[in-house]
Amino acid sequence: MKLRIILLAASLPVLLFSCVGTKKYKASEARYVSLNEKYAALQGQLQDCQRSLRDSTAAFEHRRNITDERTEGLKKNNNELLDQLKNLSVISNSQAESIKKSLDNIGAKDAYIQDLQSAIARKDSLNMALVMNLKGAIGDLNDQDINIKVDKGVVYIDISDKLLFESGSYDITARAKEVLGKVAKVLNNQPNIEFLVEGHTDTNPYKKGVLLDNWDLSVKRATAVTRVLQNDYAINPARITAAGRSEYVPVASNDTPEGRAANRRTRIVILPQLDQFFKLLEKKQ
């Protein structure tokens, strides 16, 4: 009887360890399956985006080739028509040359417009790829807390104040650093992109400590986010502009708690690379 008790006591830790080990293994296996599914979904989204970019590029190249062929055909027809008019003595040589220069200018402007349209289309495709990368990096956060969108050719990242700051404060929370780190990872992979960090508030008056009003609060929140991006995630500060917009650019009515919550946000605006368009303009002049 004593021997049976001793054997049972000796085997009990082994059985408990086996049970706990099996539970941990199953939990790890379930987490692996979940992460693998999310990874596969993100890979699918990335492939769709890359396919869309390739299709758009091919379509615009095809359209440009057709335009070039039509331009050359029109130029040839115009030259033939001018020769015929000169032979019929309807116009003089100087008049024919003036008309030819005018037609050449029209053809050059058409080609210029095509280049601008192609550049804009390429920018739109890159913006969509950037949005997909940001959404993939941030993951399953509630859309009420963070919203990424493209509006009029510009990428916006709106992050609610409850995700970034303590109530009525401009002190960054630990959760905020985690979210900003995911955004910073994508921005660091695009070193030529410059962006604006905007602080926004609701209409409730604010005065606390050295801060005078919502203008002060919105600026302090913008600079707080900027410091985290610079100091914690090594984003080049020359790429960042910090600004406060106070309560004057709302996205919802301030008459309800939900509207005020939507208005209290930090917005990261990916700035358009206008220098590329200016270079294109200079090249064509």
C-alpha positions as CSV (number, residue, x, y, z in Angstrom):
1,M,0.0,0.0,0.0
2,K,2.8,2.4,0.9
3,L,4.6,1.5,-2.3
4,R,1.5,2.3,-4.4
5,I,1.2,5.7,-2.6
6,I,4.9,6.4,-3.3
7,L,4.6,5.5,-7.0
8,L,1.5,7.7,-7.3
9,A,3.2,10.6,-5.6
10,A,6.2,10.2,-7.9
11,S,4.1,10.1,-11.1
12,L,1.8,13.0,-10.2
13,P,4.3,15.8,-11.2
14,V,5.0,14.1,-14.5
15,L,1.2,13.9,-15.3
16,L,0.7,17.6,-14.3
17,F,3.7,18.7,-16.4
18,S,2.4,16.7,-19.3
19,C,-1.1,18.3,-19.0
20,V,0.3,21.9,-18.7
21,G,2.8,21.3,-21.6
22,T,-0.1,20.0,-23.8
23,K,-2.2,23.1,-23.1
24,K,0.7,25.4,-23.9
25,Y,1.5,23.6,-27.0
26,K,-2.1,23.8,-28.2
27,A,-2.3,27.5,-27.4
28,S,0.9,28.1,-29.3
29,E,-0.3,26.0,-32.2
30,A,-3.6,28.0,-32.3
31,R,-1.7,31.3,-32.2
32,Y,0.6,30.1,-35.0
33,V,-2.4,29.2,-37.2
34,S,-4.0,32.6,-36.5
35,L,-0.8,34.5,-37.3
36,N,-0.2,32.4,-40.4
37,E,-3.7,33.3,-41.6
38,K,-3.2,37.0,-41.1
39,Y,0.2,36.8,-42.9
40,A,-1.4,35.0,-45.8
41,A,-4.2,37.7,-46.0
42,L,-1.6,40.5,-46.0
43,Q,0.4,38.7,-48.6
44,G,-2.7,38.5,-50.7
45,Q,-3.4,42.2,-50.3
46,L,0.1,43.1,-51.2
47,Q,0.0,41.0,-54.3
48,D,-3.3,42.6,-55.4
49,C,-1.7,46.0,-54.9
50,Q,1.4,45.1,-56.9
51,R,-0.8,43.6,-59.7
52,S,-2.9,46.7,-59.8
53,L,0.3,48.8,-60.1
54,R,1.6,46.7,-62.9
55,D,-1.7,46.8,-64.8
56,S,-1.9,50.6,-64.4
57,T,1.6,51.1,-65.6
58,A,1.1,48.8,-68.6
59,A,-2.2,50.6,-69.4
60,F,-0.6,54.0,-69.3
61,E,2.4,52.9,-71.4
62,H,0.0,51.5,-74.0
63,R,-2.0,54.7,-74.0
64,R,1.2,56.8,-74.4
65,N,2.3,54.6,-77.3
66,I,-1.0,55.1,-79.0
67,T,-0.9,58.8,-78.4
68,D,2.7,59.0,-79.8
69,E,1.6,57.1,-83.0
70,R,-1.4,59.4,-83.4
71,T,0.8,62.5,-82.9
72,E,3.3,61.3,-85.5
73,G,0.4,60.5,-87.9
74,L,-1.2,63.9,-87.5
75,K,2.2,65.6,-87.9
76,K,2.8,63.7,-91.2
77,N,-0.7,64.6,-92.4
78,N,-0.2,68.3,-91.5
79,N,3.1,68.5,-93.3
80,E,1.5,66.9,-96.4
81,L,-1.4,69.3,-96.3
82,L,0.9,72.3,-95.9
83,D,3.0,71.1,-98.9
84,Q,-0.2,70.8,-101.0
85,L,-1.3,74.4,-99.9
86,K,2.0,75.8,-100.9
87,N,2.0,74.0,-104.2
88,L,-1.5,75.6,-104.9
89,S,-0.1,79.0,-103.9
90,V,-2.9,79.3,-101.3
91,I,-0.4,80.3,-98.6
92,S,3.1,81.7,-98.6
93,N,6.2,79.9,-97.4
94,S,6.4,82.1,-94.3
95,Q,2.7,81.4,-93.5
96,A,3.2,77.7,-94.0
97,E,6.2,77.8,-91.6
98,S,4.2,79.7,-89.0
99,I,1.3,77.1,-89.2
100,K,3.8,74.3,-88.9
101,K,5.3,75.7,-85.7
102,S,1.8,76.2,-84.2
103,L,0.9,72.5,-85.0
104,D,4.3,71.3,-83.5
105,N,3.5,73.3,-80.3
106,I,0.1,71.7,-80.1
107,G,1.7,68.2,-80.4
108,A,4.3,69.0,-77.7
109,K,1.6,70.2,-75.3
110,D,-0.4,67.0,-75.9
111,A,2.7,64.9,-75.1
112,Y,3.3,67.1,-72.0
113,I,-0.3,66.6,-70.8
114,Q,0.2,62.8,-71.2
115,D,3.4,62.9,-69.1
116,L,1.5,64.8,-66.4
117,Q,-1.3,62.3,-66.4
118,S,1.1,59.4,-66.2
119,A,2.9,61.0,-63.3
120,I,-0.4,61.6,-61.4
121,A,-1.5,58.0,-62.1
122,R,1.8,56.7,-60.8
123,K,1.5,58.9,-57.7
124,D,-2.0,57.5,-57.1
125,S,-0.8,53.9,-57.4
126,L,2.1,54.6,-54.9
127,N,-0.4,56.2,-52.5
128,M,-2.5,53.1,-52.6
129,A,0.5,50.9,-52.0
130,L,1.5,53.1,-49.0
131,V,-2.0,52.8,-47.5
132,M,-1.9,49.0,-47.9
133,N,1.5,48.9,-46.1
134,L,0.2,51.1,-43.3
135,K,-2.9,49.1,-42.8
136,G,-0.9,45.9,-42.9
137,A,1.6,47.2,-40.3
138,I,-1.1,48.5,-37.9
139,G,-3.2,45.4,-38.0
140,D,-6.5,44.9,-36.2
141,L,-6.9,48.3,-34.5
142,N,-10.5,49.6,-34.2
143,D,-11.3,52.0,-37.1
144,Q,-12.7,54.5,-34.6
145,D,-9.2,54.7,-33.1
146,I,-7.2,54.9,-36.3
147,N,-8.2,55.7,-39.8
148,I,-6.0,55.6,-42.9
149,K,-7.4,57.0,-46.2
150,V,-6.6,58.8,-49.4
151,D,-8.4,62.0,-50.1
152,K,-7.8,64.2,-53.2
153,G,-4.5,62.4,-53.8
154,V,-3.2,62.8,-50.3
155,V,-2.7,60.0,-47.7
156,Y,-4.1,60.8,-44.2
157,I,-3.5,58.9,-40.9
158,D,-6.0,59.9,-38.2
159,I,-5.3,58.6,-34.7
160,S,-7.7,59.4,-31.8
161,D,-6.5,61.2,-28.7
162,K,-7.6,58.3,-26.4
163,L,-5.1,56.0,-28.2
164,L,-2.2,58.5,-27.8
165,F,-2.7,60.6,-24.7
166,E,-4.0,60.6,-21.2
167,S,-7.3,62.5,-20.8
168,G,-6.7,66.2,-20.9
169,S,-3.0,65.8,-21.3
170,Y,-0.2,65.8,-24.0
171,D,1.8,63.1,-22.3
172,I,2.2,60.1,-24.7
173,T,1.0,56.7,-23.4
174,A,2.9,53.4,-23.7
175,R,0.2,52.1,-26.1
176,A,0.7,55.2,-28.3
177,K,4.4,54.4,-28.7
178,E,3.5,50.9,-29.9
179,V,1.1,52.3,-32.6
180,L,3.5,55.1,-33.6
181,G,6.3,52.5,-33.9
182,K,4.3,50.6,-36.5
183,V,3.6,53.8,-38.5
184,A,7.3,54.8,-38.2
185,K,8.4,51.5,-39.6
186,V,6.5,52.1,-42.9
187,L,7.6,55.8,-43.0
188,N,11.3,54.8,-42.5
189,N,11.0,52.5,-45.6
190,Q,10.0,55.5,-47.6
191,P,12.9,57.9,-46.8
192,N,12.0,60.5,-49.5
193,I,8.5,61.1,-48.0
194,E,7.9,64.2,-45.9
195,F,4.9,64.5,-43.6
196,L,3.0,66.8,-41.4
197,V,1.9,66.0,-37.9
198,E,-1.3,68.0,-37.0
199,G,-2.9,68.2,-33.5
200,H,-6.7,68.7,-33.4
201,T,-9.1,69.3,-30.5
202,D,-12.8,69.6,-29.9
203,T,-14.5,72.9,-28.9
204,N,-14.4,72.4,-25.1
205,P,-12.2,75.2,-23.6
206,Y,-8.9,74.0,-22.3
207,K,-6.6,75.8,-19.8
208,K,-4.2,73.9,-17.7
209,G,-0.8,74.8,-16.3
210,V,1.1,76.9,-18.8
211,L,-1.3,76.1,-21.6
212,L,-3.6,78.9,-22.5
213,D,-6.2,77.3,-24.8
214,N,-6.9,74.6,-27.4
215,W,-4.3,76.2,-29.7
216,D,-1.6,75.4,-27.2
217,L,-2.9,71.9,-26.5
218,S,-3.0,71.0,-30.2
219,V,0.5,72.2,-30.8
220,K,1.9,70.4,-27.7
221,R,0.2,67.1,-28.8
222,A,1.7,67.5,-32.3
223,T,5.2,68.1,-31.0
224,A,4.8,65.2,-28.5
225,V,4.1,62.8,-31.4
226,T,6.9,64.3,-33.4
227,R,9.5,63.7,-30.6
228,V,8.5,60.1,-30.3
229,L,8.9,59.6,-34.1
230,Q,12.3,61.3,-34.0
231,N,13.8,60.1,-30.7
232,D,12.3,56.6,-30.4
233,Y,12.1,55.5,-34.0
234,A,15.0,57.5,-35.6
235,I,12.9,59.3,-38.3
236,N,14.9,62.2,-39.8
237,P,13.4,65.4,-38.2
238,A,14.0,67.2,-41.5
239,R,11.2,65.2,-42.9
240,I,8.7,66.2,-40.2
241,T,6.6,69.4,-39.8
242,A,4.5,69.8,-36.5
243,A,1.4,72.0,-36.4
244,G,-1.6,72.7,-34.2
245,R,-5.0,73.2,-35.8
246,S,-6.9,73.7,-32.5
247,E,-10.7,73.2,-32.9
248,Y,-11.1,74.7,-36.3
249,V,-10.9,71.7,-38.7
250,P,-13.5,69.4,-37.2
251,V,-14.5,66.1,-38.9
252,A,-17.8,65.8,-37.0
253,S,-20.2,68.0,-35.0
254,N,-19.1,69.1,-31.6
255,D,-22.7,68.9,-30.3
256,T,-22.4,65.2,-29.3
257,P,-19.8,63.3,-27.2
258,E,-19.1,61.0,-30.2
259,G,-18.5,64.0,-32.5
260,R,-16.2,65.6,-30.0
261,A,-14.3,62.3,-29.6
262,A,-13.8,62.1,-33.4
263,N,-12.5,65.7,-33.5
264,R,-9.9,65.1,-30.8
265,R,-7.2,63.5,-33.0
266,T,-3.7,63.6,-34.3
267,R,-3.4,63.6,-38.1
268,I,-0.3,62.6,-40.0
269,V,-0.5,63.9,-43.6
270,I,1.9,62.5,-46.2
271,L,2.9,65.6,-48.1
272,P,2.8,65.5,-51.9
273,Q,6.2,65.5,-53.6
274,L,5.6,68.7,-55.5
275,D,9.3,69.1,-56.4
276,Q,8.9,66.2,-58.9
277,F,6.1,68.1,-60.7
278,F,8.1,71.3,-60.7
279,K,11.1,69.4,-62.3
280,L,8.7,68.1,-64.9
281,L,7.4,71.6,-65.6
282,E,11.0,72.9,-65.9
283,K,12.0,70.1,-68.3
284,K,9.1,70.9,-70.6
285,Q,9.5,74.7,-70.8
